[in-house]
Structures are given as C-alpha cells and as structure tokens.
Amino acid sequence: MSKPNYDSFSKGEPAAEPVTTAEIQEYCRILETQDATLVAALGIAARDAIEGLTNRLLINTTVVAYWRKFPKALVLPFAPVSSITSVKYYDADNDIQTLAATEYDTDLNHDPAYICPAYGKTWPDIYSRPDAVQVTYVVGYGATGDDVPEALKVAVKAAALDIYEFRGLTNEASDTRAWSLDNAAIHRLVNSYKREYV
C-alpha cells in the first residue's frame, strides 16, 4: 500500500497525556510544587514533538481525513489506527451520506491503515468539492499512558527535560529558540517507531 493519499485532515486533542506532570517532574528532578503549570505545558509540547517525530499519535485521538474524490483505497494518515467511526461522502446531489460498513473493507493492522471497497463493491458517485469524502477514525495506543510503549513515554519525558532546560534561551547566530529535537538519545528511543509519512 502506498503512502497516505488524503487531501487534508483535522485532529482533536487526546483526553489524557501519555505521562503525568508528576512523572515529568520526577524525571526532570523538579521540586513537586515548583513550576508545575509550566511542566504540564512542556509535557504537552513534548508529546506533540514526539508525535511529530514519529508520525504516530500516542493517546486515542479522533482524526478526520478528507479527499476530493474516492481513490482506489483511502490510505489513512497517522498510526496506530484503532477503529473507524464513519465513512461519509457528498453524493451527486451534494447531500451528505454515510457509507454502510458492509460497503467497505479495512486493514487497520497494515501501516499505513487503509479502507477499500468490499469485494464486488465500488465507490459511489460523489459531488465535486474539497471535502467530498470524509473518514472519521480513532488513532492511538489506548486511552491512558499505560497503553503507550515505554520507549515513547521515556522519549516524551526526555523531550520535556530538554525543553525545560533550554527554556528562554536563543541561538545567538540565528536569534531563534536554542532548543530543537536533535537529542540523539531521544532519536534512539523512537527510532523503531518512526514512520516516513503522516
């Protein structure tokens, strides 16, 4: 299966974080009451950075991908995909319709996950518009940090530590933030989880 072929996507925010503020404070050796609000924000930023580095979403998150037309197969961005909520499309009269689950097959264990017409079925005719086809689905290892691989959780904590230590610093040569995701240890932690495409 080829790389994801969507035209655009939107994604929500997870209901929880893969590591808690307390876990980040312990990892960073920060006093329990010191900078708690800042550490919580850096934890979110670190999670976002690791997700961007790996093209994976750690905690269950709802994603909606859009296509202008039905391709041979709807190849979904992000991994791991845990479930398909709905496949919707605008019919030839520009009315939104929900495609019955019996009309398509999925392979969510494949990377990237994809949806294709069921045996003997074809995609329906659609109206020409940027969001003609819409797939809503859930991506993530689970609902809590307990479901996330340990290496990815350590990577989030290591990234949070880096951001914390370099906060407020700038690169004198470029006048930009000094922190970047170049920590070799972080890359080793996530190397086996990296995906080439979103």
Backbone bond lengths (Angstrom), bond angles and torsions (degrees), N, CA, C in turn:
res aa  C-N    CA-C-N  psi(-1)  N-CA   C-N-CA  omega(-1)  CA-C   N-CA-C  phi
1 M - - - 1.455 - - 1.523 109.24 -
2 S 1.341 117.17 139.77 1.449 122.47 -176.07 1.522 111.13 -77.23
3 K 1.343 114.52 -178.17 1.462 119.57 178.22 1.527 109.92 -66.88
4 P 1.345 117.74 162.83 1.463 120.41 178.17 1.520 112.14 -53.44
5 N 1.334 116.62 139.59 1.465 121.80 -172.56 1.523 112.66 -120.32
6 Y 1.327 117.33 23.00 1.458 122.14 -179.72 1.535 110.35 -69.67
7 D 1.327 116.16 161.61 1.460 120.91 175.12 1.526 111.74 -94.24
8 S 1.326 117.15 -33.09 1.456 121.60 176.45 1.519 108.54 -161.84
9 F 1.329 116.23 171.13 1.459 119.73 176.63 1.518 109.22 -154.82
10 S 1.319 115.03 161.74 1.458 121.83 170.83 1.516 106.96 -134.85
11 K 1.310 116.75 150.61 1.464 119.54 179.03 1.514 109.87 -141.72
12 G 1.323 113.97 147.65 1.447 120.31 178.48 1.514 111.00 -85.69
13 E 1.318 115.41 -166.67 1.457 121.96 177.05 1.528 108.82 -108.95
14 P 1.326 117.87 146.63 1.469 119.85 178.72 1.523 111.07 -68.29
15 A 1.317 116.16 153.80 1.465 121.27 -179.79 1.527 111.70 -77.11
16 A 1.329 116.66 -14.89 1.462 121.51 -179.67 1.522 108.44 -144.10
17 E 1.315 116.48 171.25 1.457 121.92 176.01 1.532 109.25 -109.02
18 P 1.335 117.79 151.21 1.468 119.99 -178.37 1.522 113.56 -66.57
19 V 1.326 117.13 -27.33 1.471 121.16 175.30 1.525 108.24 -131.03
20 T 1.296 116.50 146.11 1.461 121.29 -177.86 1.527 110.65 -84.05
21 T 1.324 115.04 163.97 1.463 120.01 175.85 1.524 110.23 -59.78
22 A 1.332 116.67 -39.63 1.467 120.75 179.59 1.525 110.91 -62.50
23 E 1.317 117.10 -40.15 1.470 120.43 179.29 1.520 111.17 -65.84
24 I 1.337 116.75 -39.05 1.465 120.19 178.29 1.520 110.07 -68.01
25 Q 1.343 116.95 -41.82 1.466 120.34 177.84 1.520 111.37 -59.91
26 E 1.333 116.57 -42.01 1.461 120.11 178.96 1.527 110.68 -65.36
27 Y 1.332 116.18 -43.66 1.472 120.47 -179.08 1.526 110.48 -63.65
28 C 1.333 116.04 -40.03 1.465 120.97 -176.94 1.535 112.38 -86.53
29 R 1.337 116.80 -3.74 1.474 123.04 -179.15 1.534 110.42 58.50
30 I 1.324 114.58 48.20 1.457 121.78 177.52 1.525 107.73 -102.54
31 L 1.330 117.01 137.09 1.458 120.16 177.83 1.519 110.14 -55.83
32 E 1.324 116.61 145.00 1.465 122.32 -170.55 1.520 113.51 -52.57
33 T 1.331 117.35 -41.16 1.466 119.96 -175.82 1.531 113.19 -97.21
34 Q 1.316 116.05 -0.96 1.466 120.03 -175.86 1.522 111.11 -87.03
35 D 1.306 117.55 125.09 1.469 123.08 173.94 1.528 113.06 56.52
36 A 1.328 118.37 31.82 1.467 120.90 -176.05 1.525 111.45 -60.50
37 T 1.329 116.61 -42.77 1.461 119.77 -179.74 1.516 110.96 -65.06
38 L 1.327 115.65 -42.71 1.459 120.28 178.11 1.519 110.79 -62.79
39 V 1.327 116.94 -44.23 1.463 120.64 -178.44 1.530 110.87 -63.07
40 A 1.322 117.82 -38.80 1.464 120.82 177.85 1.523 110.30 -61.80
41 A 1.336 116.74 -42.37 1.462 120.83 178.90 1.525 111.41 -66.55
42 L 1.332 116.24 -38.81 1.460 119.46 178.84 1.527 111.20 -68.80
43 G 1.339 116.55 -31.15 1.462 119.82 175.83 1.513 111.48 -62.78
44 I 1.325 116.24 -40.74 1.463 120.47 177.52 1.528 110.03 -65.67
45 A 1.340 115.93 -43.91 1.465 119.70 179.04 1.524 111.42 -63.03
46 A 1.335 116.25 -38.95 1.464 120.42 179.88 1.526 110.90 -67.48
47 R 1.323 116.71 -42.46 1.475 120.03 176.46 1.515 110.94 -59.41
48 D 1.336 115.62 -44.11 1.463 120.69 178.82 1.528 110.87 -61.75
49 A 1.334 116.98 -39.21 1.462 121.01 179.39 1.527 111.65 -65.46
50 I 1.324 116.76 -42.82 1.467 120.31 -179.97 1.529 110.42 -68.25
51 E 1.319 116.94 -37.71 1.467 119.73 176.16 1.522 110.33 -63.36
52 G 1.329 116.85 -39.77 1.457 119.95 177.79 1.512 112.64 -67.50
53 L 1.318 116.49 -35.24 1.466 121.16 -179.78 1.524 111.76 -69.91
54 T 1.321 116.52 -35.52 1.469 120.71 -175.24 1.531 113.47 -100.84
55 N 1.340 117.29 -15.27 1.471 122.21 -172.47 1.534 111.06 60.34
56 R 1.328 114.69 34.41 1.460 122.22 175.31 1.524 109.00 -124.33
57 L 1.331 117.11 150.90 1.452 121.66 173.04 1.527 107.60 -105.93
58 L 1.308 116.92 129.00 1.461 120.84 -169.90 1.522 113.13 -80.82
59 I 1.325 117.14 -45.41 1.467 122.30 -179.03 1.527 108.19 -108.76
60 N 1.329 116.59 144.36 1.469 121.07 -177.52 1.527 111.93 -45.04
61 T 1.322 114.23 124.80 1.458 122.26 -176.79 1.522 108.64 -139.88
62 T 1.315 116.84 138.45 1.462 120.63 177.64 1.522 109.97 -83.45
63 V 1.324 115.35 129.20 1.469 122.63 178.46 1.520 108.35 -122.05
64 V 1.319 116.02 141.77 1.458 121.29 173.08 1.529 107.07 -122.20
65 A 1.327 116.49 120.47 1.465 121.68 178.14 1.526 109.15 -107.52
66 Y 1.333 115.68 146.37 1.461 121.50 -174.88 1.526 110.80 -125.22
67 W 1.331 114.87 144.27 1.460 122.53 175.68 1.533 108.81 -132.25
68 R 1.314 116.56 147.11 1.468 121.21 175.71 1.527 111.06 -75.31
69 K 1.326 115.64 -26.38 1.453 121.01 179.75 1.521 108.52 -152.97
70 F 1.305 116.38 166.13 1.457 120.28 177.15 1.535 109.29 -76.33
71 P 1.337 118.54 117.84 1.462 119.96 170.32 1.529 109.30 -80.11
72 K 1.318 116.94 -179.06 1.461 119.48 177.17 1.518 110.66 -56.74
73 A 1.328 115.77 -41.84 1.468 121.67 175.35 1.522 108.18 -140.59
74 L 1.321 116.13 144.12 1.458 121.88 176.45 1.523 107.76 -86.66
75 V 1.328 116.11 103.25 1.462 121.02 -177.53 1.527 107.88 -93.02
76 L 1.325 116.65 121.85 1.458 122.02 -167.02 1.528 112.98 -91.20
77 P 1.336 116.49 136.64 1.465 119.18 174.16 1.522 112.11 -74.10
78 F 1.312 115.38 152.69 1.466 125.33 178.56 1.534 112.56 72.83
79 A 1.308 113.85 161.07 1.465 122.93 178.04 1.520 107.14 -152.46
80 P 1.329 117.80 162.08 1.472 127.82 -8.61 1.531 110.63 -82.62
81 V 1.324 116.20 134.05 1.466 121.29 178.21 1.526 108.23 -80.89
82 S 1.333 117.08 125.58 1.466 120.11 -177.03 1.520 112.94 -102.32
83 S 1.336 117.96 -28.80 1.456 119.27 -179.21 1.519 111.12 -162.15
84 I 1.336 115.47 154.26 1.457 122.60 174.32 1.522 107.89 -102.04
85 T 1.320 117.04 125.17 1.456 121.43 178.59 1.521 111.00 -84.61
86 S 1.331 116.70 -47.37 1.465 120.10 -179.96 1.517 110.77 -164.40
87 V 1.337 114.77 154.30 1.463 122.83 169.75 1.525 105.73 -120.61
88 K 1.324 116.03 115.14 1.463 120.63 -178.26 1.519 110.00 -119.68
89 Y 1.331 115.06 156.82 1.462 119.66 178.88 1.525 109.00 -153.57
90 Y 1.321 115.14 156.58 1.456 121.05 173.36 1.523 108.15 -92.68
91 D 1.322 116.13 118.61 1.462 120.02 -177.04 1.527 110.93 -72.33
92 A 1.320 116.93 -179.07 1.459 122.10 -175.93 1.524 113.22 -59.71
93 D 1.346 116.66 -20.52 1.470 121.18 177.83 1.534 111.96 -95.01
94 N 1.330 116.57 8.57 1.468 122.60 179.58 1.532 112.26 68.01
95 D 1.321 116.26 29.58 1.461 121.96 174.75 1.523 109.23 -104.28
96 I 1.337 117.11 135.30 1.457 120.41 -179.51 1.520 110.58 -72.12
97 Q 1.331 116.50 134.78 1.456 123.33 179.98 1.524 109.08 -131.48
98 T 1.325 116.29 151.82 1.464 121.76 174.54 1.513 108.68 -105.43
99 L 1.317 116.15 123.80 1.463 121.19 -179.12 1.529 109.33 -76.02
100 A 1.320 116.28 128.03 1.466 120.04 179.18 1.526 110.26 -63.08
101 A 1.323 116.24 143.61 1.462 121.10 -178.21 1.531 112.20 -61.94
102 T 1.321 117.42 -21.62 1.462 120.94 178.58 1.523 111.73 -74.37
103 E 1.326 116.86 -10.68 1.463 121.25 -177.89 1.526 113.27 -88.45
104 Y 1.324 116.65 -9.09 1.468 118.17 -177.63 1.517 111.46 -143.11
105 D 1.322 115.01 158.64 1.463 122.93 174.72 1.525 108.27 -114.03
106 T 1.318 115.97 154.36 1.461 120.88 178.11 1.523 110.16 -128.59
107 D 1.323 115.12 152.84 1.460 120.95 168.20 1.518 106.44 -131.51
108 L 1.335 115.10 92.86 1.453 120.82 -176.84 1.518 112.51 -84.72
109 N 1.330 116.67 -13.78 1.462 120.35 178.01 1.522 111.65 -83.85
110 H 1.318 116.36 -17.94 1.456 120.91 176.92 1.520 109.38 -73.76
111 D 1.319 116.76 151.16 1.461 120.40 175.93 1.526 108.63 -124.88
112 P 1.344 117.05 108.76 1.461 127.31 6.32 1.528 112.69 -81.26
113 A 1.330 115.16 153.04 1.466 120.69 176.51 1.529 109.08 -67.27
114 Y 1.331 115.64 153.03 1.460 117.91 -179.50 1.521 111.88 -150.07
115 I 1.330 114.36 163.82 1.458 123.60 178.04 1.517 107.48 -126.74
116 C 1.319 117.02 134.47 1.462 121.21 178.76 1.529 109.26 -138.47
117 P 1.325 118.18 162.25 1.467 119.22 178.84 1.526 111.23 -59.21
118 A 1.324 116.88 143.85 1.466 121.15 175.39 1.529 109.24 -64.21
119 Y 1.313 115.47 161.60 1.468 120.39 -178.30 1.534 110.14 -54.73
120 G 1.309 115.66 127.63 1.455 120.94 178.59 1.516 114.51 81.28
121 K 1.351 116.98 1.38 1.458 121.25 -178.85 1.528 110.22 -106.48
122 T 1.317 116.41 161.50 1.465 122.28 173.66 1.528 108.42 -132.24
123 W 1.316 115.20 158.63 1.464 119.03 176.32 1.525 110.15 -66.78
124 P 1.321 118.65 145.80 1.473 121.04 179.07 1.534 111.94 -73.95
125 D 1.318 116.88 163.11 1.457 121.65 173.58 1.525 109.13 -68.90
126 I 1.320 116.20 145.52 1.458 119.96 -176.84 1.524 111.43 -131.70
127 Y 1.320 114.25 164.94 1.462 122.02 176.10 1.530 108.45 -85.72
128 S 1.329 117.34 147.14 1.462 120.59 -178.38 1.527 110.38 -81.58
129 R 1.328 115.52 108.77 1.459 122.47 177.25 1.531 108.62 -161.90
130 P 1.333 118.55 157.60 1.471 120.83 -174.70 1.524 114.16 -60.51
131 D 1.340 117.15 -29.93 1.462 120.96 -177.94 1.523 111.30 -111.52
132 A 1.320 116.14 36.40 1.467 120.63 -174.87 1.524 112.58 -58.82
133 V 1.321 116.45 -34.46 1.469 121.73 179.46 1.524 108.29 -121.56
134 Q 1.327 116.38 131.72 1.460 121.42 -176.97 1.528 109.97 -133.94
135 V 1.318 116.19 123.91 1.461 120.81 176.67 1.528 108.39 -115.87
136 T 1.319 115.93 122.76 1.457 121.72 175.88 1.519 107.79 -105.33
137 Y 1.323 116.77 130.44 1.461 120.00 -175.68 1.520 110.32 -154.60
138 V 1.324 116.04 169.73 1.458 122.46 -177.54 1.524 109.31 -111.23
139 V 1.322 114.88 131.46 1.460 121.25 179.28 1.524 108.71 -123.20
140 G 1.315 117.59 136.71 1.461 121.40 177.07 1.521 111.47 147.80
141 Y 1.325 115.24 163.23 1.468 120.25 -179.94 1.522 112.39 -79.01
142 G 1.317 117.26 -19.65 1.458 120.97 -179.29 1.511 110.09 163.65
143 A 1.335 115.58 -173.93 1.455 120.94 -173.75 1.531 113.59 -85.07
144 T 1.331 117.52 -16.85 1.464 120.32 -177.76 1.521 110.67 -134.63
145 G 1.323 114.77 169.30 1.453 120.18 178.41 1.515 113.73 -61.66
146 D 1.321 117.48 -23.98 1.468 120.79 178.50 1.527 111.75 -61.71
147 D 1.326 116.90 -22.75 1.462 121.00 -177.65 1.533 112.96 -87.16
148 V 1.323 117.13 -12.20 1.464 122.19 -173.82 1.527 110.13 -87.25
149 P 1.346 118.14 136.22 1.466 120.01 177.22 1.531 111.53 -54.13
150 E 1.320 115.45 139.47 1.465 120.80 -174.32 1.527 112.21 -59.10
151 A 1.326 117.69 -37.97 1.466 120.22 -178.99 1.524 111.38 -60.74
152 L 1.322 116.83 -38.01 1.462 120.33 -179.97 1.529 110.77 -71.72
153 K 1.330 117.22 -34.90 1.466 119.70 177.44 1.535 110.70 -67.85
154 V 1.326 116.97 -40.73 1.467 119.85 176.94 1.532 109.89 -64.47
155 A 1.323 116.75 -37.80 1.466 120.35 178.33 1.529 110.79 -62.43
156 V 1.322 116.91 -39.97 1.471 120.49 177.43 1.528 109.95 -62.38
157 K 1.322 116.96 -44.30 1.468 120.12 -179.87 1.523 110.85 -65.90
158 A 1.335 116.94 -39.80 1.469 120.33 179.25 1.527 110.98 -65.87
159 A 1.333 116.24 -39.74 1.461 120.02 177.71 1.528 110.43 -65.57
160 A 1.335 116.82 -40.22 1.468 120.67 177.91 1.527 110.51 -62.03
161 L 1.324 116.38 -40.46 1.464 120.52 178.20 1.518 110.72 -62.59
162 D 1.321 116.99 -44.72 1.461 120.82 178.71 1.528 111.07 -60.21
163 I 1.332 116.16 -46.96 1.468 119.75 -179.39 1.527 109.74 -62.08
164 Y 1.331 116.76 -41.73 1.464 121.48 -179.17 1.527 110.78 -62.61
165 E 1.321 116.73 -45.30 1.462 120.46 -175.93 1.525 112.16 -69.68
166 F 1.345 116.81 -30.81 1.464 120.36 -177.53 1.525 112.83 -99.85
167 R 1.332 117.71 8.96 1.464 119.94 -178.01 1.529 110.39 -59.73
168 G 1.314 115.17 136.38 1.457 120.24 176.55 1.507 115.33 81.52
169 L 1.347 117.13 -9.88 1.459 119.40 -179.56 1.522 110.43 -88.79
170 T 1.314 115.83 150.98 1.457 121.00 177.10 1.510 109.67 -128.02
171 N 1.325 115.45 158.02 1.453 122.42 174.99 1.524 107.27 -83.74
172 E 1.344 117.05 114.76 1.466 120.10 -174.64 1.517 112.35 -60.64
173 A 1.330 117.24 -32.47 1.461 120.21 -177.08 1.526 111.99 -69.89
174 S 1.337 116.26 -36.53 1.466 119.43 -175.08 1.526 113.03 -115.36
175 D 1.348 116.50 -5.00 1.466 122.06 -178.20 1.523 111.08 56.05
176 T 1.323 116.90 38.32 1.457 122.68 177.63 1.524 108.80 -118.82
177 R 1.328 116.21 170.59 1.454 120.25 178.23 1.517 110.42 -57.84
178 A 1.311 116.37 135.14 1.458 120.06 -176.52 1.521 111.92 -72.58
179 W 1.358 116.49 -29.43 1.454 118.69 -176.63 1.513 111.56 -74.63
180 S 1.327 116.45 139.08 1.463 121.80 172.18 1.512 107.47 -149.56
181 L 1.327 116.49 165.51 1.463 120.24 -175.45 1.528 110.11 -86.72
182 D 1.344 116.51 56.85 1.463 121.35 -178.06 1.521 112.48 -107.48
183 N 1.318 117.27 7.19 1.457 121.78 -179.69 1.526 109.78 -63.76
184 A 1.332 116.23 116.48 1.471 120.78 -175.52 1.521 111.47 -62.18
185 A 1.327 117.33 -35.04 1.464 120.30 179.99 1.530 110.56 -63.87
186 I 1.329 116.80 -40.46 1.461 120.63 178.67 1.528 109.78 -62.77
187 H 1.315 116.86 -43.65 1.463 119.99 -179.88 1.523 111.44 -63.87
188 R 1.322 117.52 -37.09 1.472 119.83 177.35 1.524 110.61 -65.76
189 L 1.317 116.47 -38.30 1.465 120.13 179.99 1.527 111.80 -62.88
190 V 1.331 116.79 -39.47 1.467 120.04 -172.36 1.529 113.07 -101.41
191 N 1.323 116.95 -1.71 1.468 119.81 -171.77 1.526 113.44 -52.37
192 S 1.320 117.40 -44.78 1.462 120.20 -176.81 1.527 112.03 -74.32
193 Y 1.330 117.44 -9.26 1.464 120.92 -179.89 1.529 112.68 -102.02
194 K 1.313 117.22 -6.12 1.468 119.89 -176.63 1.521 111.37 -68.26
195 R 1.324 115.04 137.94 1.465 122.31 174.87 1.519 107.64 -117.39
196 E 1.327 116.11 143.66 1.468 119.54 -176.42 1.526 111.96 -68.90
197 Y 1.331 115.80 -34.64 1.463 119.71 -174.86 1.526 110.84 -117.75
198 V 1.346 114.95 156.95 1.454 120.07 170.12 1.516 107.68 -67.48
